[in-house]
């Protein structure tokens, strides 16, 4: 079971679980029968941010299956990303809402939804038109614990934060490459939900596009050092005093780097040794100093 923080209102975990490059690093190379990634991760963490809901709606029965997969961890709560049709394509219509809602409602009604994250791209800037759209979106989804992530510095204005607070909508504090007009790190809570997302600092790949026009997944290929995580430990502690539930999500997923940094943050907040998958300690020796010692196997003579 995951090591518990001093107060279980702080939950640390990765963004997503379906990554082939985690096999042999975090997940076993040969998966045992009935293996599921969410079940495995719920042994170590108390939250996972659902990525799949950003790419497509899922069925309510799929959400029920996820709930069953993590049932062994009573402190586990998912967060979920709002469908990109709403945040990136601005297709906020009744039909899209109808097919998106059932799975999220299932998680919420089971007490397993900590936040619904509306992640907007860097190109979503603070204008009269985007404010109107954001207001419309909030009205549609305010029955969920909604959190807004914006990435452009034009949103960094007191009136925007006050506007969120008046509507009881959370603000997502992000770490990203500090390029041009990118939003800088913060420790702000505008609702009972405090939210943090660490994307990595891969400056060379951050705005690079693939041949199909999509952003390169390598933009998230980054491992934070202890020194880079220390300020985020302090920000999470500040959030602890201003929010009743806090989620810190690691999105630097290539080669399971998100898990490495998640373990480091948990250790930094608790000071406790942690149960860490053995393969990860071998791949990332930096985890040796925070991993619980494993019992030695006896030998037969």
N, C-alpha and C positions, 0 to 999 in steps of 0.2 A: 504494500500500500504506500502511496505517496507520503513523504515526510510532510507533516502539517506545519504551517506557519503559525506564529504566535496567535494570530487570529485568523480563522478560516475565511474571513472576508477577502483575503488577498489570495488570488489564484494566478499561477504562472503556467504557461503552456505554449505549444507551437501553433502556427497557422497551418491547418491541414494535417493529413497523415498519409495520403496516397502518393508516395514518392519512391520510385524504384531504386534510386540511389541510396536509400536508407537501409536496403537489404544488405546484411553483412556488417553494417556499421551499428545500427540500433536494432533492427529486426533480425531474427535468426536467418541464416542463409537457407536452411531447410525448415520451412514453416511446419509446425506440428498440425495435426488435424484440428479443424474448426478455428484456426488462428484468425484473429481479426486485429488490425492495427489499432483501432480505438481501444479495444480491451487491453492490449499490451500497454499502450501509453497511459491508460487510466491507473495502472499499477504505480506510476511514477509522478503523474501530474494530476491536478484537479480541474483542468480546463483544456479544451481544444477549440480553436476557432474554425468553424466549418467554412471551407473554401468553396465546396461544390455548389452551395446555394447562390454564390455569385455568378456562376456560369450557367446554371439552369435550375428551374424549380424541381423539387424532389417530392415524392409521394409521402403522404402521412404515414403509411406503413413502413417506409424507409426510416423515418424519424423514430418510430416505435422500435425498430430494430436497433438503432443507435442507442436508444435509452437502455435496452436490454443488454447491449454490449458493455456498458459502463456501470451496470447496476451494482457491481461489487465494491464500488467506491462511492459511499453515500455523500461525500463532499463534492462530487464531480458535477460541474455545470458547463454546458456548452455555451459558446457565443456563436453567432451566425452572421454571415455577410448578406446584405441585401442584394438582390438580383441586379446584374449590370444593366438590364433593360431599363431600370429605374434611375440608376446613378450615372451611367455613361451614355445611354441612348435616349434618355428622357422620354421613355414610352410608358408614362404613368397613366394607364387606362384600366378600366374595370376588369377586362378579361385577363390581363397580366396579373393584376392583384388577386383575382379569383384562383388562378393556378399556382401562385406563389405561396399564399397564406397557409394552406392546410398543414404543411410540415412544421412551420414555425409555430403555429398555434398548438400543435401536438407537443412540441418541446416546452412551450410556455406552460401549458395546462398541466404538464407532468412535473413542474417545478425544476426543469432542467435547462432553462434558457436564462442566461445571465444578461445578455445584451444582444440587440440586433444592430449591426454596424452598417451604416450607409457610407461606403468608401467612395469618395469622389476623386477624380484624377487631378493632376497638377493644373491641367487646362481649365478647370472649373474655378473661375475667378469671381471675386466679389463685385457683382454688378446689380443693377436694378432687376434685370431679368432673372439672374440666378437666385437672388433673394426671393423673388416671387415663386420660383420653382421649388426652392427649398421649403418654403412655407407650405406649399401645396403637398409636398411629399410628407412632411411632418404630420400634417392633418390626417393623412391616410394611414400612417403607421404608429401613431402615438399611443396606441393600446399595447404596444410592446416597449420594453426598456431600450429606447432608441438612442444610439450614439452616432454623432456625425464626425467623419474624418474628411478634412480638407487639407490640401498640401501647398497651396499658394499663399504667400505672405499677405496678400491683399485682404485676407480674412482676419488678420491679427489686429483687431480693433475692439476696444472695450464694449462698444454697442453691440457687436456680434455676440460676444460672450454673455452679455446681459440678455440679449434676445433669446439665446438658448436656455439660460437659467429660468427666465420667466415661463418658458414652455416645458420646463423640467426635462430637457433634452441634454444628453451627455456630450462632452467634447473629447475627441480622441487626441491624446498627446503623442506625437510621433518623433521618431528618430529617422532621418533620411540624409542623403548627401546634401550639404548646405551649399547649393548652387543657385546663384542669381536670386530670384524671388521665391525661394523655397521657404516654407514655414519652419521656424526653428523649434527646438525642444522646449517643452513647458511642463508644468505640473498642475494643470488647471482642472477643477471639477465644477461642472455646471448642473449636475444632477446627482442623485444618490449613487450613480454608477461612475466610478473612476476608470478610465481606459487608457492603456499605453500600448503602442505598437512600435516595435523596433524592426526596421526594414534593412538595416545594414548601411554601410558607407562606401559602396563600390562606385566611386565617382566616374570611373572610365566607362562603366556599362549602364549607368542610371538612365540615360535618355537614348540609349542605342536601340534601334529597331531592327527586327529580323526582316528577311526578304518579304514576308507576308504582311508587313506593316505592324505586327504586334510587337510589344516590348520584349526584349530579350530576358529570359529567365535568369541569366547570369547577373542581372542587376542586383539580385538578392544574395549573390555568392560572397559572403563576408563573415568573418569570425571576429566578434568583439573581444577586445582584451579586457582584463580585469579593470584596468585604469579607465577604459571607456565606459564600462558598466557602472562604476562607482557613482557618478552623478545621477544615474537612473535609479540606483538604490535609494538615494536621498529623495528623489522626486516621488518614488512610490511611498516612502514613509510620509511625505507631506500629504499625498493623496489619502493616506490612511486616516488622517485627521479631518478630512473634508468630504469623504464619501463612505457609504456603508458597504459597498462591494467594489472590489478593485480587480481588474483583469489586466495582466501584462502579457502580451502576445508577441512571440518571436517569429518573424516572417523571413528570416535569412535561412531558408530551408535547404539549399544545396548541400549534399553530403552530411545531412543531419546537424549542421552547425547551429540551427535553431535550438536543438535539444541541448547541445553543449552549453550555450549561453543561458538557457532556461535553468539548467542545474546550477550554474554559477550564481544566478540571481537568487534562487531559493536559498542556497548556502549563504550568500551575502546577507540575506535578511534574517536567517535563523541561526547561523553559526554552527549548524549541525552537519555531521557527516550524512551522506545521502546514499541510498541504494541506486546504483547506476549500472546499466547493462554492461556486462564485462567486455563485450566487443568495442563499446564506445571508449572505455578506458584505454584499451590497446591502441585505438585509432587516434585518440586525443589525450596524450599523457598529462595535459593540464588538468584533467579530471582526477588524477591520482590523489591529489591533496585533499579533495573534498568527498571522495567516494568511501563508503564504509568498507572496512576490510572484509574480505570474503573468507569464510572458514576453509581451512586447509583440508583437503581430502586425505583420508588415511590410506596407507599403503599396506598391502599384504606381503609378508615375507615368506 
